[in-house]
Each structure stands twice: as structure tokens, then as C-alpha cells.
Amino acid sequence: MRGRRRVWGGRAAVRAVLSMSPVVATRATPVLKACYARRLAAGTRKKVAFIAWMHTLLTLMHAMVSEMPPWQPREVSAKPEKCKA
């Protein structure tokens, strides 16, 4: 296939919740906002960065549910690193 692709697989209800979560978290959490900004600064298209952000958020939520740690955001660093919250 050539051109842009669509996100269509999986459970629609989960995908709908996940699609709004990064928007809210990016506005409210400086660490997560910096992660999204780094992806955009690296030249990633907005929708691709958004989907990658959704995957990162899903991974974080899975870790929190399975291990039950309290949320402890890291400090925002000026140097570009791999995005981990």
C-alpha cells in the first residue's frame, strides 16, 4: 500500500478513550508534553507522533495496573532522550 494509512483495528471503545487521553495528558503533564514535543521536533508527522503517544500511554497504564506503583513523573530534561514518563 502506498500513501497514508488509517488506524482501524482493535476495540473501538478503547481506541476512543486512548485518543483523547494524550490530548488531555499533554496539556496537563509537562513531562508528557515534552515527550510529544520531542517527537514533533524530530520531524515525525503529527498523527504518527499521536499514535506513538497513544502506544506509550497504553504501556504506562499497563505497567501501573500490573505493578501498582504510584504515579511519579520524572523531571523534564533539556536533552532529547527516548520518551519514558
Biopython code that builds the backbone (N, CA, C, O; Angstrom):
import numpy as np
from Bio.PDB.StructureBuilder import StructureBuilder

atoms = [
    (1, "MET", "N", (0.840, -1.186, 0.000)),
    (1, "MET", "CA", (0.000, 0.000, 0.000)),
    (1, "MET", "C", (0.882, 1.245, 0.000)),
    (1, "MET", "O", (1.910, 1.291, 0.676)),
    (2, "ARG", "N", (0.478, 2.227, -0.747)),
    (2, "ARG", "CA", (1.190, 3.498, -0.775)),
    (2, "ARG", "C", (0.325, 4.581, -0.166)),
    (2, "ARG", "O", (-0.902, 4.480, -0.149)),
    (3, "GLY", "N", (0.969, 5.604, 0.328)),
    (3, "GLY", "CA", (0.238, 6.715, 0.910)),
    (3, "GLY", "C", (0.009, 6.525, 2.398)),
    (3, "GLY", "O", (0.615, 5.660, 3.030)),
    (4, "ARG", "N", (-0.861, 7.332, 2.939)),
    (4, "ARG", "CA", (-1.138, 7.287, 4.372)),
    (4, "ARG", "C", (-2.083, 6.151, 4.703)),
    (4, "ARG", "O", (-2.930, 5.762, 3.899)),
    (5, "ARG", "N", (-1.918, 5.635, 5.894)),
    (5, "ARG", "CA", (-2.758, 4.524, 6.333)),
    (5, "ARG", "C", (-3.688, 4.973, 7.435)),
    (5, "ARG", "O", (-3.491, 6.028, 8.038)),
    (6, "ARG", "N", (-4.688, 4.182, 7.694)),
    (6, "ARG", "CA", (-5.662, 4.507, 8.733)),
    (6, "ARG", "C", (-5.492, 3.575, 9.919)),
    (6, "ARG", "O", (-5.039, 2.439, 9.787)),
    (7, "VAL", "N", (-5.871, 4.091, 11.084)),
    (7, "VAL", "CA", (-5.899, 3.275, 12.282)),
    (7, "VAL", "C", (-7.329, 2.761, 12.409)),
    (7, "VAL", "O", (-8.259, 3.552, 12.568)),
    (8, "TRP", "N", (-7.512, 1.459, 12.340)),
    (8, "TRP", "CA", (-8.877, 0.937, 12.365)),
    (8, "TRP", "C", (-9.017, -0.315, 13.207)),
    (8, "TRP", "O", (-10.146, -0.672, 13.544)),
    (9, "GLY", "N", (-7.966, -0.994, 13.563)),
    (9, "GLY", "CA", (-8.066, -2.268, 14.262)),
    (9, "GLY", "C", (-8.291, -2.104, 15.753)),
    (9, "GLY", "O", (-8.225, -0.997, 16.287)),
    (10, "GLY", "N", (-8.553, -3.207, 16.410)),
    (10, "GLY", "CA", (-8.713, -3.200, 17.859)),
    (10, "GLY", "C", (-10.115, -2.858, 18.299)),
    (10, "GLY", "O", (-11.056, -2.829, 17.506)),
    (11, "ARG", "N", (-10.227, -2.602, 19.587)),
    (11, "ARG", "CA", (-11.538, -2.276, 20.155)),
    (11, "ARG", "C", (-11.810, -0.784, 20.031)),
    (11, "ARG", "O", (-11.006, 0.036, 20.475)),
    (12, "ALA", "N", (-12.927, -0.436, 19.437)),
    (12, "ALA", "CA", (-13.242, 0.965, 19.155)),
    (12, "ALA", "C", (-13.388, 1.791, 20.427)),
    (12, "ALA", "O", (-12.949, 2.940, 20.462)),
    (13, "ALA", "N", (-13.998, 1.229, 21.479)),
    (13, "ALA", "CA", (-14.206, 1.980, 22.720)),
    (13, "ALA", "C", (-12.863, 2.315, 23.386)),
    (13, "ALA", "O", (-12.666, 3.430, 23.870)),
    (14, "VAL", "N", (-11.964, 1.363, 23.406)),
    (14, "VAL", "CA", (-10.638, 1.592, 23.996)),
    (14, "VAL", "C", (-9.877, 2.614, 23.171)),
    (14, "VAL", "O", (-9.237, 3.509, 23.723)),
    (15, "ARG", "N", (-9.941, 2.489, 21.865)),
    (15, "ARG", "CA", (-9.244, 3.419, 20.980)),
    (15, "ARG", "C", (-9.792, 4.838, 21.140)),
    (15, "ARG", "O", (-9.031, 5.803, 21.073)),
    (16, "ALA", "N", (-11.106, 4.975, 21.350)),
    (16, "ALA", "CA", (-11.701, 6.304, 21.536)),
    (16, "ALA", "C", (-11.194, 6.959, 22.819)),
    (16, "ALA", "O", (-10.891, 8.152, 22.841)),
    (17, "VAL", "N", (-11.105, 6.168, 23.885)),
    (17, "VAL", "CA", (-10.595, 6.700, 25.149)),
    (17, "VAL", "C", (-9.116, 7.045, 25.013)),
    (17, "VAL", "O", (-8.674, 8.100, 25.469)),
    (18, "LEU", "N", (-8.361, 6.159, 24.390)),
    (18, "LEU", "CA", (-6.935, 6.411, 24.218)),
    (18, "LEU", "C", (-6.661, 7.615, 23.324)),
    (18, "LEU", "O", (-5.642, 8.285, 23.485)),
    (19, "SER", "N", (-7.546, 7.890, 22.399)),
    (19, "SER", "CA", (-7.301, 9.017, 21.508)),
    (19, "SER", "C", (-7.484, 10.355, 22.210)),
    (19, "SER", "O", (-6.867, 11.343, 21.810)),
    (20, "MET", "N", (-8.317, 10.412, 23.246)),
    (20, "MET", "CA", (-8.493, 11.657, 23.988)),
    (20, "MET", "C", (-7.500, 11.793, 25.136)),
    (20, "MET", "O", (-7.179, 12.908, 25.547)),
    (21, "SER", "N", (-7.014, 10.681, 25.651)),
    (21, "SER", "CA", (-6.103, 10.715, 26.798)),
    (21, "SER", "C", (-4.811, 11.482, 26.515)),
    (21, "SER", "O", (-4.411, 12.299, 27.344)),
    (22, "PRO", "N", (-4.145, 11.258, 25.388)),
    (22, "PRO", "CA", (-2.916, 12.021, 25.138)),
    (22, "PRO", "C", (-3.162, 13.516, 25.013)),
    (22, "PRO", "O", (-2.310, 14.318, 25.395)),
    (23, "VAL", "N", (-4.305, 13.895, 24.487)),
    (23, "VAL", "CA", (-4.611, 15.318, 24.350)),
    (23, "VAL", "C", (-4.668, 15.965, 25.726)),
    (23, "VAL", "O", (-4.067, 17.016, 25.949)),
    (24, "VAL", "N", (-5.385, 15.340, 26.641)),
    (24, "VAL", "CA", (-5.533, 15.880, 27.987)),
    (24, "VAL", "C", (-4.206, 15.807, 28.744)),
    (24, "VAL", "O", (-3.808, 16.773, 29.396)),
    (25, "ALA", "N", (-3.521, 14.666, 28.658)),
    (25, "ALA", "CA", (-2.269, 14.489, 29.387)),
    (25, "ALA", "C", (-1.179, 15.430, 28.872)),
    (25, "ALA", "O", (-0.349, 15.900, 29.650)),
    (26, "THR", "N", (-1.176, 15.703, 27.581)),
    (26, "THR", "CA", (-0.178, 16.612, 27.019)),
    (26, "THR", "C", (-0.377, 18.023, 27.555)),
    (26, "THR", "O", (0.595, 18.748, 27.768)),
    (27, "ARG", "N", (-1.601, 18.409, 27.770)),
    (27, "ARG", "CA", (-1.875, 19.737, 28.318)),
    (27, "ARG", "C", (-1.572, 19.812, 29.807)),
    (27, "ARG", "O", (-1.150, 20.861, 30.294)),
    (28, "ALA", "N", (-1.778, 18.721, 30.542)),
    (28, "ALA", "CA", (-1.693, 18.760, 31.999)),
    (28, "ALA", "C", (-0.337, 18.349, 32.565)),
    (28, "ALA", "O", (0.022, 18.784, 33.659)),
    (29, "THR", "N", (0.424, 17.521, 31.849)),
    (29, "THR", "CA", (1.664, 16.966, 32.393)),
    (29, "THR", "C", (2.860, 17.459, 31.583)),
    (29, "THR", "O", (2.975, 17.132, 30.402)),
    (30, "PRO", "N", (3.752, 18.240, 32.194)),
    (30, "PRO", "CA", (4.895, 18.779, 31.453)),
    (30, "PRO", "C", (5.825, 17.705, 30.894)),
    (30, "PRO", "O", (6.379, 17.883, 29.809)),
    (31, "VAL", "N", (6.007, 16.598, 31.607)),
    (31, "VAL", "CA", (6.897, 15.539, 31.136)),
    (31, "VAL", "C", (6.355, 14.926, 29.851)),
    (31, "VAL", "O", (7.099, 14.718, 28.893)),
    (32, "LEU", "N", (5.074, 14.643, 29.835)),
    (32, "LEU", "CA", (4.462, 14.034, 28.662)),
    (32, "LEU", "C", (4.371, 15.023, 27.508)),
    (32, "LEU", "O", (4.473, 14.637, 26.344)),
    (33, "LYS", "N", (4.179, 16.295, 27.830)),
    (33, "LYS", "CA", (4.159, 17.326, 26.792)),
    (33, "LYS", "C", (5.524, 17.432, 26.129)),
    (33, "LYS", "O", (5.612, 17.588, 24.911)),
    (34, "ALA", "N", (6.593, 17.347, 26.921)),
    (34, "ALA", "CA", (7.951, 17.412, 26.380)),
    (34, "ALA", "C", (8.238, 16.207, 25.483)),
    (34, "ALA", "O", (8.914, 16.335, 24.462)),
    (35, "CYS", "N", (7.726, 15.044, 25.864)),
    (35, "CYS", "CA", (7.918, 13.835, 25.069)),
    (35, "CYS", "C", (7.271, 13.999, 23.695)),
    (35, "CYS", "O", (7.885, 13.674, 22.679)),
    (36, "TYR", "N", (6.047, 14.496, 23.657)),
    (36, "TYR", "CA", (5.335, 14.712, 22.403)),
    (36, "TYR", "C", (6.049, 15.777, 21.568)),
    (36, "TYR", "O", (6.168, 15.640, 20.351)),
    (37, "ALA", "N", (6.515, 16.825, 22.220)),
    (37, "ALA", "CA", (7.217, 17.899, 21.507)),
    (37, "ALA", "C", (8.517, 17.396, 20.890)),
    (37, "ALA", "O", (8.887, 17.823, 19.796)),
    (38, "ARG", "N", (9.223, 16.480, 21.587)),
    (38, "ARG", "CA", (10.453, 15.917, 21.036)),
    (38, "ARG", "C", (10.169, 15.108, 19.783)),
    (38, "ARG", "O", (10.938, 15.153, 18.823)),
    (39, "ARG", "N", (9.076, 14.373, 19.787)),
    (39, "ARG", "CA", (8.715, 13.597, 18.594)),
    (39, "ARG", "C", (8.439, 14.523, 17.412)),
    (39, "ARG", "O", (8.870, 14.255, 16.291)),
    (40, "LEU", "N", (7.722, 15.607, 17.668)),
    (40, "LEU", "CA", (7.420, 16.557, 16.594)),
    (40, "LEU", "C", (8.689, 17.257, 16.114)),
    (40, "LEU", "O", (8.860, 17.483, 14.916)),
    (41, "ALA", "N", (9.577, 17.601, 17.048)),
    (41, "ALA", "CA", (10.827, 18.275, 16.676)),
    (41, "ALA", "C", (11.728, 17.367, 15.854)),
    (41, "ALA", "O", (12.539, 17.847, 15.061)),
    (42, "ALA", "N", (11.591, 16.058, 16.039)),
    (42, "ALA", "CA", (12.408, 15.109, 15.279)),
    (42, "ALA", "C", (11.906, 14.942, 13.850)),
    (42, "ALA", "O", (12.522, 14.238, 13.051)),
    (43, "GLY", "N", (10.783, 15.594, 13.527)),
    (43, "GLY", "CA", (10.273, 15.536, 12.166)),
    (43, "GLY", "C", (9.154, 14.527, 11.962)),
    (43, "GLY", "O", (8.752, 14.272, 10.827)),
    (44, "THR", "N", (8.651, 13.957, 13.034)),
    (44, "THR", "CA", (7.555, 12.998, 12.917)),
    (44, "THR", "C", (6.265, 13.744, 12.608)),
    (44, "THR", "O", (6.001, 14.801, 13.181)),
    (45, "ARG", "N", (5.467, 13.196, 11.710)),
    (45, "ARG", "CA", (4.170, 13.818, 11.421)),
    (45, "ARG", "C", (3.308, 13.778, 12.667)),
    (45, "ARG", "O", (3.472, 12.902, 13.516)),
    (46, "LYS", "N", (2.378, 14.738, 12.777)),
    (46, "LYS", "CA", (1.568, 14.868, 13.991)),
    (46, "LYS", "C", (0.756, 13.619, 14.291)),
    (46, "LYS", "O", (0.708, 13.184, 15.442)),
    (47, "LYS", "N", (0.122, 13.035, 13.295)),
    (47, "LYS", "CA", (-0.710, 11.866, 13.557)),
    (47, "LYS", "C", (0.145, 10.664, 13.948)),
    (47, "LYS", "O", (-0.254, 9.883, 14.811)),
    (48, "VAL", "N", (1.300, 10.505, 13.334)),
    (48, "VAL", "CA", (2.194, 9.401, 13.677)),
    (48, "VAL", "C", (2.699, 9.580, 15.110)),
    (48, "VAL", "O", (2.757, 8.617, 15.875)),
    (49, "ALA", "N", (3.066, 10.820, 15.473)),
    (49, "ALA", "CA", (3.502, 11.099, 16.841)),
    (49, "ALA", "C", (2.368, 10.857, 17.826)),
    (49, "ALA", "O", (2.596, 10.374, 18.935)),
    (50, "PHE", "N", (1.164, 11.186, 17.428)),
    (50, "PHE", "CA", (-0.013, 10.997, 18.277)),
    (50, "PHE", "C", (-0.268, 9.513, 18.530)),
    (50, "PHE", "O", (-0.537, 9.116, 19.664)),
    (51, "ILE", "N", (-0.185, 8.701, 17.495)),
    (51, "ILE", "CA", (-0.395, 7.259, 17.644)),
    (51, "ILE", "C", (0.726, 6.657, 18.493)),
    (51, "ILE", "O", (0.465, 5.793, 19.330)),
    (52, "ALA", "N", (1.959, 7.098, 18.292)),
    (52, "ALA", "CA", (3.066, 6.620, 19.118)),
    (52, "ALA", "C", (2.849, 7.024, 20.568)),
    (52, "ALA", "O", (3.171, 6.269, 21.485)),
    (53, "TRP", "N", (2.308, 8.206, 20.768)),
    (53, "TRP", "CA", (1.998, 8.697, 22.109)),
    (53, "TRP", "C", (0.931, 7.828, 22.750)),
    (53, "TRP", "O", (1.023, 7.505, 23.934)),
    (54, "MET", "N", (-0.079, 7.446, 21.982)),
    (54, "MET", "CA", (-1.127, 6.560, 22.499)),
    (54, "MET", "C", (-0.523, 5.233, 22.942)),
    (54, "MET", "O", (-0.897, 4.694, 23.984)),
    (55, "HIS", "N", (0.409, 4.705, 22.154)),
    (55, "HIS", "CA", (1.059, 3.441, 22.497)),
    (55, "HIS", "C", (1.874, 3.593, 23.781)),
    (55, "HIS", "O", (1.852, 2.708, 24.637)),
    (56, "THR", "N", (2.593, 4.711, 23.919)),
    (56, "THR", "CA", (3.365, 4.972, 25.133)),
    (56, "THR", "C", (2.447, 5.054, 26.344)),
    (56, "THR", "O", (2.750, 4.488, 27.394)),
    (57, "LEU", "N", (1.341, 5.748, 26.205)),
    (57, "LEU", "CA", (0.389, 5.884, 27.312)),
    (57, "LEU", "C", (-0.208, 4.533, 27.686)),
    (57, "LEU", "O", (-0.372, 4.235, 28.869)),
    (58, "LEU", "N", (-0.527, 3.728, 26.706)),
    (58, "LEU", "CA", (-1.066, 2.397, 26.975)),
    (58, "LEU", "C", (-0.044, 1.536, 27.710)),
    (58, "LEU", "O", (-0.406, 0.789, 28.619)),
    (59, "THR", "N", (1.219, 1.632, 27.329)),
    (59, "THR", "CA", (2.278, 0.895, 28.012)),
    (59, "THR", "C", (2.411, 1.354, 29.462)),
    (59, "THR", "O", (2.561, 0.530, 30.364)),
    (60, "LEU", "N", (2.357, 2.674, 29.687)),
    (60, "LEU", "CA", (2.424, 3.199, 31.047)),
    (60, "LEU", "C", (1.255, 2.710, 31.897)),
    (60, "LEU", "O", (1.442, 2.314, 33.048)),
    (61, "MET", "N", (0.062, 2.739, 31.335)),
    (61, "MET", "CA", (-1.115, 2.295, 32.085)),
    (61, "MET", "C", (-1.032, 0.809, 32.404)),
    (61, "MET", "O", (-1.415, 0.389, 33.495)),
    (62, "HIS", "N", (-0.540, 0.016, 31.469)),
    (62, "HIS", "CA", (-0.404, -1.417, 31.709)),
    (62, "HIS", "C", (0.586, -1.682, 32.838)),
    (62, "HIS", "O", (0.343, -2.534, 33.693)),
    (63, "ALA", "N", (1.696, -0.959, 32.844)),
    (63, "ALA", "CA", (2.690, -1.115, 33.913)),
    (63, "ALA", "C", (2.114, -0.700, 35.258)),
    (63, "ALA", "O", (2.386, -1.339, 36.275)),
    (64, "MET", "N", (1.321, 0.365, 35.270)),
    (64, "MET", "CA", (0.730, 0.827, 36.523)),
    (64, "MET", "C", (-0.295, -0.167, 37.057)),
    (64, "MET", "O", (-0.386, -0.366, 38.269)),
    (65, "VAL", "N", (-1.057, -0.785, 36.182)),
    (65, "VAL", "CA", (-2.058, -1.752, 36.614)),
    (65, "VAL", "C", (-1.406, -3.042, 37.098)),
    (65, "VAL", "O", (-1.824, -3.617, 38.103)),
    (66, "SER", "N", (-0.382, -3.493, 36.382)),
    (66, "SER", "CA", (0.232, -4.767, 36.740)),
    (66, "SER", "C", (1.129, -4.664, 37.974)),
    (66, "SER", "O", (1.196, -5.608, 38.762)),
    (67, "GLU", "N", (1.815, -3.541, 38.154)),
    (67, "GLU", "CA", (2.747, -3.401, 39.274)),
    (67, "GLU", "C", (2.209, -2.551, 40.409)),
    (67, "GLU", "O", (2.739, -2.602, 41.519)),
    (68, "MET", "N", (1.167, -1.770, 40.155)),
    (68, "MET", "CA", (0.530, -0.878, 41.122)),
    (68, "MET", "C", (1.467, 0.155, 41.771)),
    (68, "MET", "O", (1.354, 0.400, 42.972)),
    (69, "PRO", "N", (2.385, 0.764, 41.012)),
    (69, "PRO", "CA", (3.193, 1.818, 41.624)),
    (69, "PRO", "C", (2.426, 3.141, 41.591)),
    (69, "PRO", "O", (1.602, 3.346, 40.700)),
    (70, "PRO", "N", (2.677, 4.032, 42.535)),
    (70, "PRO", "CA", (2.058, 5.360, 42.446)),
    (70, "PRO", "C", (2.698, 6.152, 41.311)),
    (70, "PRO", "O", (3.858, 5.913, 40.974)),
    (71, "TRP", "N", (1.974, 7.076, 40.725)),
    (71, "TRP", "CA", (2.481, 7.875, 39.608)),
    (71, "TRP", "C", (3.534, 8.839, 40.120)),
    (71, "TRP", "O", (3.255, 9.662, 40.992)),
    (72, "GLN", "N", (4.737, 8.743, 39.587)),
    (72, "GLN", "CA", (5.847, 9.618, 39.930)),
    (72, "GLN", "C", (6.468, 10.145, 38.635)),
    (72, "GLN", "O", (7.337, 9.485, 38.067)),
    (73, "PRO", "N", (6.045, 11.312, 38.159)),
    (73, "PRO", "CA", (6.638, 11.821, 36.916)),
    (73, "PRO", "C", (8.095, 12.215, 37.124)),
    (73, "PRO", "O", (8.480, 12.688, 38.193)),
    (74, "ARG", "N", (8.890, 12.013, 36.091)),
    (74, "ARG", "CA", (10.298, 12.394, 36.132)),
    (74, "ARG", "C", (10.444, 13.862, 35.804)),
    (74, "ARG", "O", (9.511, 14.506, 35.324)),
    (75, "GLU", "N", (11.628, 14.382, 36.070)),
    (75, "GLU", "CA", (11.929, 15.771, 35.718)),
    (75, "GLU", "C", (12.052, 15.900, 34.210)),
    (75, "GLU", "O", (12.461, 14.956, 33.534)),
    (76, "VAL", "N", (11.703, 17.055, 33.685)),
    (76, "VAL", "CA", (11.832, 17.316, 32.256)),
    (76, "VAL", "C", (13.288, 17.675, 31.982)),
    (76, "VAL", "O", (13.826, 18.616, 32.565)),
    (77, "SER", "N", (13.915, 16.922, 31.093)),
    (77, "SER", "CA", (15.311, 17.201, 30.762)),
    (77, "SER", "C", (15.384, 17.960, 29.446)),
    (77, "SER", "O", (14.526, 17.805, 28.577)),
    (78, "ALA", "N", (16.407, 18.772, 29.311)),
    (78, "ALA", "CA", (16.575, 19.568, 28.095)),
    (78, "ALA", "C", (17.133, 18.736, 26.953)),
    (78, "ALA", "O", (16.870, 19.029, 25.786)),
    (79, "LYS", "N", (17.902, 17.701, 27.276)),
    (79, "LYS", "CA", (18.489, 16.899, 26.206)),
    (79, "LYS", "C", (17.478, 15.880, 25.676)),
    (79, "LYS", "O", (16.722, 15.307, 26.460)),
    (80, "PRO", "N", (17.450, 15.647, 24.373)),
    (80, "PRO", "CA", (16.499, 14.692, 23.823)),
    (80, "PRO", "C", (16.888, 13.264, 24.181)),
    (80, "PRO", "O", (18.006, 12.830, 23.904)),
    (81, "GLU", "N", (15.976, 12.546, 24.789)),
    (81, "GLU", "CA", (16.165, 11.142, 25.120)),
    (81, "GLU", "C", (14.958, 10.386, 24.632)),
    (81, "GLU", "O", (13.998, 10.967, 24.127)),
    (82, "LYS", "N", (15.022, 9.086, 24.788)),
    (82, "LYS", "CA", (13.842, 8.294, 24.466)),
    (82, "LYS", "C", (12.762, 8.651, 25.478)),
    (82, "LYS", "O", (13.038, 8.785, 26.670)),
    (83, "CYS", "N", (11.548, 8.804, 25.004)),
    (83, "CYS", "CA", (10.457, 9.260, 25.851)),
    (83, "CYS", "C", (9.996, 8.157, 26.787)),
    (83, "CYS", "O", (9.448, 7.145, 26.352)),
    (84, "LYS", "N", (10.221, 8.361, 28.060)),
    (84, "LYS", "CA", (9.711, 7.482, 29.106)),
    (84, "LYS", "C", (9.187, 8.367, 30.203)),
    (84, "LYS", "O", (9.895, 9.269, 30.651)),
    (85, "ALA", "N", (7.997, 8.148, 30.643)),
    (85, "ALA", "CA", (7.426, 9.015, 31.673)),
    (85, "ALA", "C", (7.628, 8.484, 33.054)),
    (85, "ALA", "O", (7.200, 9.109, 34.024)),
]
sb = StructureBuilder()
sb.init_structure("model")
sb.init_model(0)
sb.init_chain("A")
sb.init_seg("    ")
for serial, (resi, resn, name, xyz) in enumerate(atoms, 1):
    if name == "N":
        sb.init_residue(resn, " ", resi, " ")
    sb.init_atom(name, np.array(xyz, "f"), 0.0, 1.0, " ", f" {name:<3s}", serial, name[0])
structure = sb.get_structure()
